[in-house]
Amino acid sequence: MKRKTVREIDAAGKRVLVRVDFNVSLRGTGEIEDDSRIRACLPTIRLLSGQGARVILCSHLSRPKGQVVENLRLAPVADRLSNLLGVKVRALRDCIGPEVEASVSAMRDGEIVILENLRFHPGEEANDPAFAASLARLADIYVNDAFGACHRRHASVVGICQFLPAVAGLLLERELVMLGELLENPEQPFAAIVGGAKVSGKLGVLENIITKVNMLFIGGGMAASFLAAKGFSVGNSPVEQEKLEYVNGLLRKAEATGVRVLLPLDVLVAENTRGSSGSRTVAVSMIPDHTTIVDIGPETIALFVRELSACRTVFWNGPMGVYEVPEFSFGTRTIAGSLAELDAVTVIGGGSTAAIVTSLGFADRMSHVSTGGGASLQFIAGEVLPGIAALGDA
């Protein structure tokens, strides 16, 4: 899926509206917890500003639902970006309207501003053409560098492409290259590690990836449904009964095509998932009725690490257990550390998994950590993302 990129445009002296994904977590004090999404867009911002473009950044932040929410303003983001770039990035108090247009008109070549939270206006999520047109009046060129928003059919992602020449930024380009290679030309053996809470949230990923990989590793809460489909009793662990037929079909498909599916051999179980009732390791054939699976066990961890050591490409999405509770995070942390040491292409599929490898300090040791949660999953599922389809062809 080749798209025209920011490398192919002449931005000197032009007003360039750049859609970024600065949907960062803020503490109660307004302090940014993790600035990795901001850092990811620095190459595009520096390229455009260095060419003498007038750079107008726009992003959403959280879910204000079309209302102005004071603690969801983008001023803290502008401050952090200013520190990272070493130049002043001015935060405007709205994203459309006469005052914003006047501020943009007064910009000098190379200057950078950031518009106010797009979702303060209901027209953003509604993909309202009038709202998209108001954004488009601010610029000569549109650059999408917000892969994490590309699965949304919103005005600043899709609608605006009807009004301006639209190209991909450097971050979006890298996402397309890395995730595209994963699906189209991975070095073998290729493994996927899929965890997280539910099978239902990963149906498309599992369906598509099973046709690409040599091995599929299953962990996290969704392992309970796979074990139940194989006839194991999983205690109080949530099982998606309506998905068991799907799981069995997936396992049959894997067997027919020679794909190895590795399920847990042993698990950590506890009477609750809060970490307050103690835990113990049991074989998957011995899970007590009153307990819940909270992590993969040491035998499973050793198996997963050993099998992964022979892989040349690995895609990982979803923790191996209830990672938020420290005593249930060992499986996830060990898998992350193993991938960081692996001599292979390692791609982390966004969302909570990206946050985990970042918090552990492993992000720089992975080949690619996707900035898209839902977007990366939809891409891996083989779906066309609206924000990418709207851009100009290369």
Buried (B, 14 or more C-beta within 10 A) or exposed (E): BEBBBBEEBEBEEBBBBBBBBBBBEBEEEEEBEEBBBBBBBBBBBBBBBEBBBBBBBBBBBBEBEEEEBEEBBBBBBBBBBBEBBEBEBEBBBBBBEEEBEEBBEEBEBBBBBBBBBBBBBEBBBBBBBEBBBBBBBBBBBBBBBBBBBBBBBBBBBBBBBEBBBBBBBBBBBBBBEBBEBBBEEBEEBBBBBBBBBBBEBBBBBBBBBBEBBBBBBBBBBBBBBBBBBBEBEBBBBBBBEEBBEBBEEBBEBBEEEEBBBBBBBBBBBBBBBEBEEEBEBBEBEEBEEEBBBBBBBBBBBEBBBEBBEEBBBBBBBBBBBBBEBEBBBBBBBBBBBBBBEBEBBBBBBBBBBBBBBBBBEBBEBBBBBBBBBBBBBBBBBBBEBBBBEBBBEE
